[in-house]
Amino acid sequence: MLSAALLLFANTLLFSLRLSGGGSFPKPLSAAEEREWLARYAQGDPEARNVLIERNLRLVAHIINKG
């Protein structure tokens, strides 16, 4: 169930990016930024979850296209 919801979210996000005309993914986080956002996520920060997903869209797209 969770994986289906994540897949739907990722597909919707990728579709939105394509429609926006930007055609490129956000820059990946640096190692320090990723540690900071992961720490915030572990503390329950809902924004951190979104940032981690958005900034790792290249990986999400790669996994979706492979699947």
MARBA-3410 file (N, C-alpha, C, O; in Angstrom, 1 decimal):
67
0.8,-1.2,0.0,0.0,0.0,0.0,0.9,1.3,0.0,0.6,2.2,-0.8 ~ 1.9,1.3,0.9,2.8,2.4,1.0,3.5,2.6,-0.3,3.7,3.7,-0.8 ~ 4.0,1.5,-0.9,4.8,1.6,-2.1,3.9,2.1,-3.3,4.4,2.8,-4.1 ~ 2.7,1.7,-3.3,1.8,2.1,-4.3,1.5,3.6,-4.2,1.5,4.4,-5.2 ~ 1.4,4.1,-3.0,1.2,5.5,-2.7,2.4,6.3,-3.1,2.3,7.4,-3.7
3.6,5.8,-2.8,4.8,6.5,-3.1,5.0,6.5,-4.6,5.4,7.5,-5.2 ~ 4.7,5.4,-5.3,4.8,5.4,-6.8,3.8,6.4,-7.4,4.2,7.1,-8.3 ~ 2.6,6.5,-6.9,1.6,7.4,-7.4,2.1,8.9,-7.2,2.0,9.7,-8.1 ~ 2.6,9.1,-6.0,3.2,10.5,-5.7,4.3,10.8,-6.6,4.4,11.9,-7.2 ~ 5.3,9.9,-6.8,6.4,10.1,-7.7,6.0,10.3,-9.1,6.5,11.2,-9.8
5.1,9.5,-9.6,4.6,9.7,-11.0,3.9,11.1,-11.2,4.1,11.7,-12.2 ~ 3.1,11.5,-10.2,2.4,12.8,-10.2,3.5,13.9,-10.2,3.3,14.9,-11.0 ~ 4.4,13.8,-9.4,5.5,14.8,-9.3,6.3,14.9,-10.6,6.6,16.0,-11.1 ~ 6.7,13.7,-11.1,7.4,13.7,-12.4,6.6,14.3,-13.5,7.1,15.1,-14.4 ~ 5.3,14.0,-13.6,4.4,14.5,-14.6,4.3,16.0,-14.5,4.3,16.7,-15.5
4.2,16.5,-13.2,4.1,17.9,-13.0,5.4,18.7,-13.5,5.3,19.7,-14.0 ~ 6.5,18.1,-13.2,7.8,18.7,-13.6,7.8,18.7,-15.2,8.3,19.7,-15.7 ~ 7.4,17.7,-15.8,7.4,17.7,-17.3,6.5,18.8,-17.8,6.8,19.5,-18.8 ~ 5.3,19.0,-17.2,4.4,20.0,-17.7,4.9,21.4,-17.4,4.6,22.3,-18.1 ~ 5.7,21.6,-16.3,6.2,22.9,-16.0,7.2,23.4,-17.0,7.5,24.6,-17.0
7.7,22.6,-17.8,8.6,23.0,-18.9,10.0,23.2,-18.4,10.9,23.5,-19.3 ~ 10.3,23.0,-17.2,11.7,23.0,-16.7,12.5,22.0,-17.3,13.7,22.2,-17.7 ~ 12.0,20.8,-17.3,12.7,19.6,-17.9,13.9,19.2,-17.2,14.6,18.3,-17.7 ~ 14.2,19.7,-16.1,15.4,19.3,-15.3,15.0,19.0,-13.9,14.0,19.6,-13.3 ~ 15.8,18.2,-13.2,15.5,17.9,-11.8,16.2,18.9,-10.9,17.2,19.5,-11.4
15.7,19.0,-9.7,16.4,19.9,-8.8,17.8,19.4,-8.5,18.1,18.2,-8.6 ~ 18.7,20.2,-8.1,20.1,19.8,-7.8,20.0,18.8,-6.6,19.3,19.1,-5.6 ~ 20.8,17.8,-6.6,20.9,16.9,-5.4,21.5,17.6,-4.2,22.2,18.6,-4.4 ~ 21.1,17.1,-3.1,21.7,17.7,-1.8,23.1,17.3,-1.7,23.6,16.3,-2.1 ~ 23.9,18.2,-1.0,25.3,17.9,-0.7,25.2,16.9,0.5,24.1,16.7,1.1
26.3,16.2,0.8,26.3,15.3,1.9,25.9,15.9,3.2,25.1,15.3,4.0 ~ 26.3,17.1,3.5,26.0,17.8,4.7,24.5,18.2,4.7,23.9,18.1,5.8 ~ 24.0,18.7,3.6,22.6,19.0,3.5,21.7,17.8,3.8,20.7,17.8,4.4 ~ 22.1,16.7,3.1,21.3,15.5,3.3,21.3,15.0,4.7,20.3,14.6,5.2 ~ 22.5,15.1,5.4,22.5,14.7,6.8,21.5,15.6,7.7,20.8,15.1,8.5
21.6,16.9,7.4,20.7,17.8,8.1,19.2,17.5,7.9,18.4,17.5,8.8 ~ 18.8,17.3,6.6,17.4,17.0,6.3,17.0,15.6,6.9,15.9,15.5,7.3 ~ 17.9,14.7,6.9,17.6,13.3,7.5,17.4,13.5,9.0,16.5,12.8,9.5 ~ 18.2,14.3,9.6,18.0,14.5,11.1,16.7,15.2,11.3,16.0,14.8,12.3 ~ 16.3,16.2,10.5,15.0,16.8,10.7,13.9,15.8,10.4,12.9,15.9,11.1
14.0,15.0,9.4,13.0,14.0,9.1,12.9,13.0,10.3,11.7,12.7,10.7 ~ 14.0,12.6,10.9,13.9,11.7,12.1,13.2,12.4,13.3,12.6,11.7,14.1 ~ 13.2,13.7,13.3,12.5,14.4,14.4,11.1,14.7,14.1,10.3,15.3,14.9 ~ 10.6,14.2,12.9,9.2,14.4,12.5,8.9,15.6,11.7,7.7,15.9,11.5 ~ 9.9,16.3,11.1,9.6,17.5,10.3,9.0,17.0,9.0,9.6,16.4,8.2
7.7,17.4,8.7,7.1,17.0,7.5,7.7,17.6,6.2,7.7,17.0,5.1 ~ 8.3,18.8,6.4,8.9,19.5,5.2,10.1,18.7,4.8,10.5,18.6,3.6 ~ 10.8,18.1,5.7,12.1,17.3,5.4,11.8,16.2,4.5,12.6,15.9,3.6 ~ 10.7,15.5,4.7,10.3,14.4,3.9,10.1,14.8,2.4,10.7,14.2,1.5 ~ 9.5,15.9,2.2,9.2,16.5,0.9,10.6,16.9,0.2,10.8,16.6,-1.0
11.4,17.6,1.0,12.7,18.0,0.4,13.5,16.8,0.0,14.1,16.8,-1.1 ~ 13.6,15.8,0.9,14.4,14.6,0.5,13.8,13.9,-0.7,14.6,13.5,-1.6 ~ 12.5,13.9,-0.9,12.0,13.2,-2.1,12.3,14.1,-3.3,12.8,13.6,-4.4 ~ 12.0,15.4,-3.2,12.2,16.3,-4.4,13.6,16.4,-4.8,13.9,16.4,-6.0 ~ 14.5,16.4,-3.9,15.9,16.6,-4.3,16.6,15.3,-4.7,17.7,15.2,-5.1
15.8,14.1,-4.6,16.3,12.9,-5.0,15.5,12.3,-6.2,15.4,11.1,-6.4 ~ 14.9,13.3,-7.0,14.0,12.9,-8.1,14.7,12.1,-9.2,14.1,11.2,-9.8 ~ 16.0,12.4,-9.4,16.8,11.6,-10.4,16.7,10.1,-10.0,16.5,9.3,-10.9 ~ 17.0,9.8,-8.7,16.9,8.4,-8.3,15.5,7.8,-8.4,15.4,6.7,-8.8 ~ 14.5,8.6,-8.0,13.1,8.2,-8.1,12.8,7.9,-9.5,12.2,6.8,-9.8
13.2,8.7,-10.5,12.9,8.5,-11.9,13.6,7.3,-12.4,13.0,6.5,-13.2 ~ 14.8,7.1,-12.0,15.6,5.9,-12.4,14.9,4.6,-12.0,14.8,3.7,-12.7 ~ 14.5,4.6,-10.7,13.8,3.4,-10.2,12.5,3.2,-10.9,12.2,2.0,-11.2 ~ 11.8,4.2,-11.1,10.5,4.0,-11.8,10.7,3.5,-13.3,10.0,2.6,-13.7 ~ 11.7,4.1,-14.0,11.9,3.7,-15.3,12.5,2.3,-15.4,12.2,1.6,-16.4
13.2,1.8,-14.4,13.7,0.5,-14.4,12.7,-0.6,-14.1,12.7,-1.7,-14.6 ~ 11.7,-0.2,-13.3,10.7,-1.1,-12.8,9.8,-1.5,-13.8,8.8,-2.3,-13.6
END
